Amino acid sequence: MLPTFDEIVANLEFLDDWEERYRYVIELGRLMPELPEDAHSEANRVHGCASQVWLETRLEGQGGDPVLAFRGDSDAHIVRGLVALLVALYSGKPASEISSTDAVAIFDRLGLREHLTPQRSNGVRAMVERIQRDAKAARAG
């Protein structure tokens, strides 16, 4: 089972060495529930990532500020871990909170982005943009 985002942050802050953090992010990817094969669709594919990435968005609440849930997958271990981080950060939150949460700034604060290749940083940005676009669409109805 995937830890909460606050638990992930606490664990990352506890780990001083980048190699340990890297292994932890990969472990998060292993803890993330499998994405069903039918969710590996073109509609769920995130473009702009060097690796293959899929994000499935589900509405869990209706109304003016719907709650969204996310599931994801990647064909690369480290990227699957980054997907797990984003799922932990955004899943189960109202669309307004998703729209106002800057994951890239959070990744910077945690010292994650400085150790990612430019391609992986671009991939994280593409995933965040997709999640925020889905939140905006959910609010628009």
Protein Blocks (a to p, Z undefined) as FASTA:
>chain_A
ZZdfklmmmmmmmpmblklmmmmmmmmmmmpccddfklmcfklpcghiabdcddddddfb
gcjbdcdddddddfbfklmmmmmmmmmmmgopafklmmmpcfklmmmmnommmmpcfklm
mmmmmmmmmmmmmmmmmmnZZ
